[in-house]
Amino acid sequence: MALLQLRKANHIAIGTDDIDALLTFYTNILGFERVDRPFDGMFDGYWLRLGNNGMMMHIIGSNAYQQLLDLNPRMRPLPGGLTNMKLPQREIDIRRAMQDHFSFEVENLEGAMEFLSSHGIKYQVNNKRNVTQLWFEDPDGRTIELMPIDENPPAKL
């Protein structure tokens, strides 16, 4: 038994200079839904939930610490703050799979490819070792992976 007895992942938090662009992308492209955020009014951001499994994403504005400092001047500032969250534009490259990325299972990978193409989103497909993966990026340049539902997950060691 794990010492902490973790149950499931609750959320992913991502910082950005453009909270509205990420809200649009993650709701219109990946299907997250906007949900109530207890911190509304304290700093810029959104909370989203992926309806089918409850996984949440917290989009946090890069100016969040400054906004919190403005509300509470006695708070210690974060050295360097959070600025310039956007990654440089680049071509989709499967080799970025070795970096941090998000991965989601989809019912229909071919349908996902058609959907992404219809929205002008470039992607790359990796079909090696009996695994098909689809790679693309969000508006800030974070790598996202889609793959078919795994009916045979890896065995425990």
C-alpha positions as CSV (number, residue, x, y, z in Angstrom):
1,M,0.0,0.0,0.0
2,A,1.3,3.5,-0.9
3,L,2.2,5.5,2.1
4,L,0.1,8.5,1.0
5,Q,-2.8,6.4,-0.4
6,L,-3.2,8.6,-3.4
7,R,-6.6,8.1,-5.2
8,K,-6.4,10.0,-8.5
9,A,-4.9,13.1,-10.0
10,N,-7.0,16.1,-9.1
11,H,-5.8,18.9,-11.4
12,I,-3.1,20.2,-13.6
13,A,-2.1,23.9,-13.0
14,I,-0.7,25.9,-15.9
15,G,0.4,29.5,-16.0
16,T,0.0,31.7,-19.0
17,D,0.2,35.3,-20.3
18,D,-3.1,34.7,-22.1
19,I,-5.7,33.0,-20.0
20,D,-8.5,33.6,-22.5
21,A,-6.6,31.9,-25.4
22,L,-6.0,28.8,-23.2
23,L,-9.7,28.9,-22.0
24,T,-10.8,28.8,-25.6
25,F,-8.4,26.1,-26.6
26,Y,-9.0,23.7,-23.7
27,T,-12.8,24.1,-23.9
28,N,-13.3,24.2,-27.7
29,I,-10.6,21.8,-28.7
30,L,-10.1,19.4,-25.7
31,G,-13.6,19.5,-24.3
32,F,-13.0,20.8,-20.8
33,E,-15.9,22.7,-19.2
34,R,-15.5,25.9,-17.2
35,V,-16.4,25.5,-13.5
36,D,-16.7,27.7,-10.5
37,R,-13.4,29.0,-9.1
38,P,-13.4,30.0,-5.4
39,F,-10.6,32.5,-6.0
40,D,-12.4,34.6,-8.6
41,G,-11.6,38.3,-8.0
42,M,-8.2,37.5,-6.3
43,F,-6.2,36.8,-9.5
44,D,-6.8,36.1,-13.1
45,G,-7.5,32.6,-14.1
46,Y,-10.1,29.8,-14.8
47,W,-10.9,26.4,-13.5
48,L,-11.9,23.7,-16.0
49,R,-13.1,20.1,-15.6
50,L,-12.9,17.3,-18.1
51,G,-16.5,16.0,-17.8
52,N,-16.0,12.3,-18.3
53,N,-13.5,11.7,-15.4
54,G,-13.5,14.9,-13.3
55,M,-9.8,15.7,-14.1
56,M,-9.4,19.5,-13.6
57,M,-7.1,22.1,-15.1
58,H,-6.4,25.4,-13.4
59,I,-5.3,28.2,-15.8
60,I,-3.5,30.8,-13.8
61,G,-2.5,34.3,-15.2
62,S,1.1,35.1,-15.1
63,N,0.2,38.2,-13.1
64,A,-1.3,36.2,-10.3
65,Y,1.4,36.8,-7.8
66,Q,1.4,40.5,-8.4
67,Q,-2.3,40.6,-8.0
68,L,-2.1,38.7,-4.7
69,L,0.7,41.1,-3.6
70,D,-1.5,44.0,-4.4
71,L,-4.3,42.5,-2.1
72,N,-1.8,41.6,0.6
73,P,1.3,43.8,0.7
74,R,2.8,41.8,3.6
75,M,3.0,38.7,1.5
76,R,6.6,37.8,0.4
77,P,7.0,38.3,-3.3
78,L,8.1,35.4,-5.5
79,P,11.7,36.1,-6.7
80,G,11.5,36.9,-10.4
81,G,7.7,36.6,-10.5
82,L,5.9,34.7,-13.2
83,T,6.3,36.3,-16.6
84,N,6.7,35.3,-20.2
85,M,4.9,32.0,-19.9
86,K,4.6,31.5,-23.6
87,L,7.0,29.1,-25.2
88,P,8.5,30.2,-28.6
89,Q,6.6,29.1,-31.7
90,R,8.0,25.9,-33.2
91,E,7.2,23.1,-35.5
92,I,5.5,20.0,-34.0
93,D,8.3,17.5,-33.4
94,I,7.8,14.0,-31.9
95,R,11.1,14.3,-30.1
96,R,9.5,16.7,-27.7
97,A,7.7,13.7,-26.2
98,M,10.8,13.4,-24.0
99,Q,9.8,16.7,-22.3
100,D,6.9,17.4,-19.9
101,H,3.6,16.9,-21.7
102,F,-0.1,16.0,-21.0
103,S,-1.6,12.8,-22.4
104,F,-5.2,12.0,-22.8
105,E,-7.0,8.8,-24.1
106,V,-9.5,9.3,-26.9
107,E,-12.2,6.9,-28.2
108,N,-11.4,7.6,-31.8
109,L,-7.9,8.7,-32.8
110,E,-8.7,9.0,-36.5
111,G,-11.7,11.3,-35.6
112,A,-9.4,13.3,-33.4
113,M,-7.0,13.8,-36.3
114,E,-9.9,15.0,-38.5
115,F,-11.1,17.4,-35.8
116,L,-7.7,18.9,-35.2
117,S,-7.2,19.4,-39.0
118,S,-10.6,21.0,-39.3
119,H,-9.5,23.6,-36.6
120,G,-6.1,24.2,-38.3
121,I,-4.1,22.5,-35.6
122,K,-0.9,20.8,-36.8
123,Y,-0.1,17.5,-35.3
124,Q,2.4,14.6,-35.8
125,V,1.6,10.9,-35.5
126,N,3.8,8.3,-34.1
127,N,2.8,4.7,-35.0
128,K,5.6,2.5,-33.7
129,R,5.9,-0.5,-31.4
130,N,2.1,-1.2,-31.7
131,V,1.3,2.1,-30.1
132,T,-0.3,5.0,-32.0
133,Q,0.2,8.5,-30.5
134,L,-0.9,11.9,-31.8
135,W,1.1,15.0,-30.7
136,F,0.2,18.7,-30.9
137,E,0.6,21.9,-28.9
138,D,-1.6,24.3,-27.0
139,P,-1.5,28.1,-27.8
140,D,1.4,28.5,-25.3
141,G,3.5,25.7,-26.9
142,R,2.8,22.9,-24.3
143,T,3.0,19.5,-25.9
144,I,-0.2,17.4,-25.7
145,E,-0.5,13.7,-26.6
146,L,-3.6,11.8,-27.6
147,M,-3.7,8.0,-27.7
148,P,-6.3,5.3,-28.0
149,I,-7.9,3.9,-24.9
150,D,-5.5,1.4,-23.5
151,E,-7.4,-1.9,-23.0
152,N,-4.2,-3.6,-21.8
153,P,-2.3,-1.1,-19.5
154,P,1.3,-1.9,-18.5
155,A,1.7,-4.6,-15.9
156,K,3.0,-3.8,-12.5
157,L,6.7,-4.6,-11.9
